Amino acid sequence: MNIEQEKLRLHFGAIDRSDRLTLASTFDFFQEAAINHAEALGVGREALVKSGQIWVLSRLSVVWERRPLWREEITVRSWPRGWEKLFALRDYDIRDRDGGAAVRGRSCWIILDMEKRRPLRPQPVMENLPLNEGVDAMTGIPASLESREGLCRRGERRALYSDVDYNGHVNNARYIQWIQDLMDSALLEQCGQARLDINYLGEVKPGETVELWAAEFPAEGWEWAAAFEGRRRPENSGGKDAAGGFLTGAPASGVPGLDTPENGAACSTPVFRCELRITRGPAVKV
């Protein structure tokens, strides 16, 4: 068994006004743990580039059983968990000082041929890594998400300097910040438990503009749920943004705005799809 473990106190920049870990900061922690562990195992960025390969994050599912508090002692953990078809699996969790898992996650990565821009079989890389059999943060494969009906355009974001990472495209955690900024801040601050599933469908380069679409859907066991989709903006896109509700600009009735797939906006290229489920709850000290 080989697990990356990083102990720390939850710092100020990772919390919101409720004094609790934000969704986006969770992705930052998971990203750093995965990068550090890949480097330690000899399959990091530089090692793969020498072989003309790169890691590409494809899917990620995260469950927050609770959101850790500012200055709380936590341990961020990450470990490889084998492979499934073209996906290399990696698990994560954030544990409290008593060893309880406050946050759990599982990701799917693709090894991409840099020249041909095609996915490669992960076995040649993964066979040399610990499988960590039986050590599961989550089970199964993060789901492939379909576009939900009734999505409304809520706004747009242009990829600027602070969004772009070393690889020359918008960083995976930045999309979660964009999603948070579409939502009512009170709902996020009151969030006690949550589940977020995201599919990364295409890279966004500096200067490109992404239209942000969203709609609520039946929560089924959660208090609130919504789907989000980022679409590379067509050159001649026009139309009106929607307004009201827990989604910034979302109509409280859920009635789509003018820019819905039925009105022709579906021709734009999706770059991510995400589903977020939330139940409100108080902060829990450990």
C-alpha positions in Angstrom: 0.0 0.0 0.0 1.4 3.4 -1.0 -0.7 6.5 0.0 0.4 10.2 -0.2 -0.4 11.9 3.1 -0.1 15.6 3.7 -0.9 16.9 7.2 -1.9 20.6 7.7 -4.1 23.0 9.4 -6.9 24.3 7.2 -5.7 27.7 6.1 -7.6 31.0 5.7 -7.5 31.1 2.0 -9.4 27.7 1.7 -12.6 28.8 3.6 -15.7 30.9 3.1 -17.6 33.1 5.4 -18.9 30.1 7.3 -15.4 29.2 8.3 -15.5 26.0 6.3 -13.6 24.4 3.5 -14.9 25.5 0.0 -15.7 23.1 -2.8 -13.1 24.7 -5.0 -10.3 24.6 -2.4 -11.0 20.8 -2.0 -10.1 20.4 -5.7 -6.9 22.4 -5.1 -5.9 20.1 -2.2 -6.6 17.0 -4.3 -4.7 18.3 -7.3 -1.6 19.0 -5.2 -1.7 15.6 -3.5 -2.1 13.8 -6.9 0.8 15.8 -8.5 3.1 15.2 -5.5 2.4 11.5 -5.4 2.8 11.0 -9.1 6.2 12.7 -8.9 7.2 10.5 -5.9 6.2 7.4 -7.8 8.2 8.4 -10.9 5.2 9.0 -13.1 5.0 12.7 -12.8 4.9 15.5 -15.4 8.6 15.4 -16.4 8.8 11.6 -16.5 5.8 11.3 -18.8 6.9 14.2 -21.1 10.1 12.4 -21.8 8.0 9.6 -23.3 5.8 12.0 -25.2 2.9 11.5 -22.8 0.8 13.7 -20.4 -1.8 13.1 -17.8 -5.2 14.5 -18.5 -8.0 14.6 -15.9 -11.2 13.3 -17.4 -13.7 12.8 -14.5 -13.9 13.5 -10.8 -16.5 12.7 -8.2 -16.3 14.2 -4.6 -18.5 13.7 -1.6 -18.4 16.0 1.4 -19.7 14.3 4.5 -18.9 17.5 6.3 -16.8 20.6 5.5 -13.7 20.9 7.8 -13.3 24.2 9.7 -10.6 26.8 9.7 -7.5 25.8 11.6 -8.7 22.3 11.9 -6.0 19.6 11.7 -6.6 17.6 8.5 -4.7 15.0 6.5 -5.1 15.1 2.7 -4.5 11.7 1.2 -4.3 10.4 -2.4 -3.4 7.0 -3.9 -3.6 5.2 -7.3 -6.4 2.6 -7.5 -5.7 0.6 -10.6 -7.3 1.1 -14.0 -10.5 0.5 -16.0 -10.3 0.4 -19.8 -8.6 3.7 -20.8 -9.0 5.2 -17.3 -6.3 5.3 -14.6 -8.1 5.7 -11.3 -6.9 7.8 -8.3 -8.7 8.1 -5.0 -8.6 10.9 -2.4 -9.8 11.7 1.0 -9.5 14.4 3.7 -9.4 13.0 7.2 -9.8 14.7 10.5 -7.4 14.2 13.5 -9.5 11.2 14.7 -9.1 9.5 11.3 -12.6 10.1 10.1 -13.1 10.8 6.4 -14.7 14.3 6.0 -14.3 14.3 2.2 -13.9 11.4 -0.3 -13.2 11.5 -4.0 -12.3 9.3 -7.0 -10.9 10.5 -10.3 -10.4 9.1 -13.8 -7.2 10.1 -15.7 -6.2 9.5 -19.3 -2.7 9.2 -20.5 -2.5 11.2 -23.8 0.0 10.9 -26.6 1.2 14.4 -26.9 1.9 14.3 -30.7 -1.1 12.3 -31.9 -3.5 13.8 -29.2 -4.9 10.3 -28.6 -5.4 8.4 -25.4 -3.1 5.5 -24.7 -3.7 2.3 -22.7 -2.8 3.0 -19.1 -1.5 -0.5 -18.2 2.2 0.2 -19.1 2.3 3.0 -16.6 -0.2 1.7 -14.0 1.3 -1.9 -13.8 4.3 -0.5 -12.1 2.3 1.4 -9.4 0.8 0.1 -6.2 -2.8 -1.1 -6.8 -3.9 -0.4 -3.2 -6.5 -3.1 -3.5 -9.4 -2.8 -1.1 -8.5 0.8 -0.2 -11.4 2.7 -1.7 -12.5 6.2 -1.1 -15.4 5.6 -3.4 -16.6 2.6 -5.5 -17.2 2.3 -9.2 -16.2 4.7 -12.0 -17.2 8.4 -11.9 -20.2 8.7 -14.2 -20.3 10.0 -17.7 -22.8 12.9 -17.5 -25.4 13.7 -20.1 -26.6 17.2 -20.8 -29.7 18.0 -18.7 -32.8 19.4 -20.2 -33.8 23.0 -19.5 -30.3 24.5 -19.2 -30.3 28.3 -19.2 -27.3 30.5 -20.0 -26.3 32.2 -16.8 -23.3 34.2 -18.0 -19.8 33.7 -19.4 -16.2 33.7 -18.4 -13.1 34.5 -20.4 -10.0 32.5 -19.7 -7.5 35.0 -18.2 -4.0 34.7 -16.6 -5.2 33.5 -13.2 -7.3 30.8 -14.7 -4.5 29.2 -16.7 -2.0 26.6 -15.4 1.4 25.4 -16.5 -0.2 23.2 -19.2 -1.5 26.3 -21.0 -5.2 25.8 -20.4 -7.8 26.5 -17.7 -7.0 24.6 -14.5 -9.5 21.9 -13.4 -10.1 23.5 -10.1 -10.9 26.9 -11.7 -14.1 25.5 -13.2 -15.3 24.8 -9.7 -14.7 28.4 -8.8 -16.7 29.4 -11.9 -19.6 27.1 -10.8 -19.5 28.6 -7.3 -19.8 32.1 -8.7 -23.0 31.1 -10.5 -24.6 30.2 -7.2 -26.3 32.1 -4.3 -23.5 32.6 -1.7 -25.9 31.8 1.2 -26.6 28.4 -0.2 -22.9 27.6 -0.4 -22.2 29.0 3.0 -25.0 26.9 4.6 -23.9 23.7 2.7 -23.3 20.9 5.2 -23.1 17.9 2.9 -22.6 17.8 -0.9 -21.7 15.7 -3.9 -20.1 17.0 -7.0 -19.5 15.1 -10.2 -17.7 16.7 -13.1 -16.6 15.6 -16.6 -13.8 17.5 -18.3 -14.6 17.4 -22.1 -12.2 19.8 -23.7 -9.5 22.3 -22.8 -10.0 26.0 -22.7 -7.0 28.1 -23.9 -6.1 31.7 -22.8 -8.4 34.3 -24.2 -11.2 31.9 -25.1 -14.7 32.6 -23.7 -16.9 29.9 -22.1 -20.7 30.3 -21.8 -21.9 29.0 -18.5 -25.3 27.2 -18.5 -27.2 25.7 -15.6 -30.5 24.5 -14.3 -31.9 23.0 -11.1 -33.2 19.4 -11.3 -35.0 17.1 -8.8 -32.7 16.5 -5.8 -33.7 12.9 -5.0 -32.5 12.6 -1.4 -30.7 15.9 -1.3 -32.1 19.3 -0.5 -31.0 21.0 -3.7 -29.4 19.9 -7.0 -28.3 21.6 -10.2 -26.5 20.8 -13.4 -23.9 23.0 -15.0 -22.3 23.0 -18.4 -19.5 25.1 -19.9 -19.7 25.7 -23.6 -17.1 27.3 -25.8 -18.9 30.4 -27.2 -19.8 30.4 -30.8 -18.6 33.4 -32.7 -22.1 34.8 -33.3 -23.8 33.8 -30.0 -26.4 36.2 -28.9 -29.3 35.8 -26.5 -30.3 36.8 -23.0 -29.2 35.5 -19.6 -31.8 34.3 -17.1 -32.4 35.8 -13.7 -33.4 34.8 -10.0 -33.2 31.7 -7.7 -30.3 29.9 -6.0 -28.5 30.0 -9.3 -27.4 33.5 -10.1 -29.9 34.5 -12.8 -31.9 31.3 -12.5 -35.7 31.7 -12.8 -37.3 30.5 -9.6 -39.9 28.6 -11.7 -37.1 26.7 -13.5 -38.5 28.0 -16.9 -35.6 28.1 -19.4 -34.4 31.4 -20.7 -34.1 32.3 -24.4 -30.8 30.5 -24.9 -31.8 26.9 -24.5 -30.7 23.9 -26.5 -34.1 23.9 -28.3 -33.3 27.4 -29.5 -30.1 26.4 -31.2 -27.4 27.0 -28.6 -26.5 23.3 -28.4 -24.3 23.7 -31.4 -21.6 25.3 -29.1 -18.9 22.9 -27.9 -19.2 21.6 -24.3 -15.9 21.8 -22.3 -17.3 20.5 -19.0 -20.4 19.1 -17.5 -21.1 19.1 -13.8 -23.8 18.0 -11.3 -23.9 19.4 -7.8 -26.1 18.2 -4.9 -26.3 20.0 -1.6 -28.0 19.6 1.8 -27.7 22.4 4.3 -26.3 21.8 7.7 -24.4 23.5 10.6 -20.6 23.5 11.0 -19.4 20.4 12.9 -16.4 20.6 15.2 -14.2 17.5 15.7 
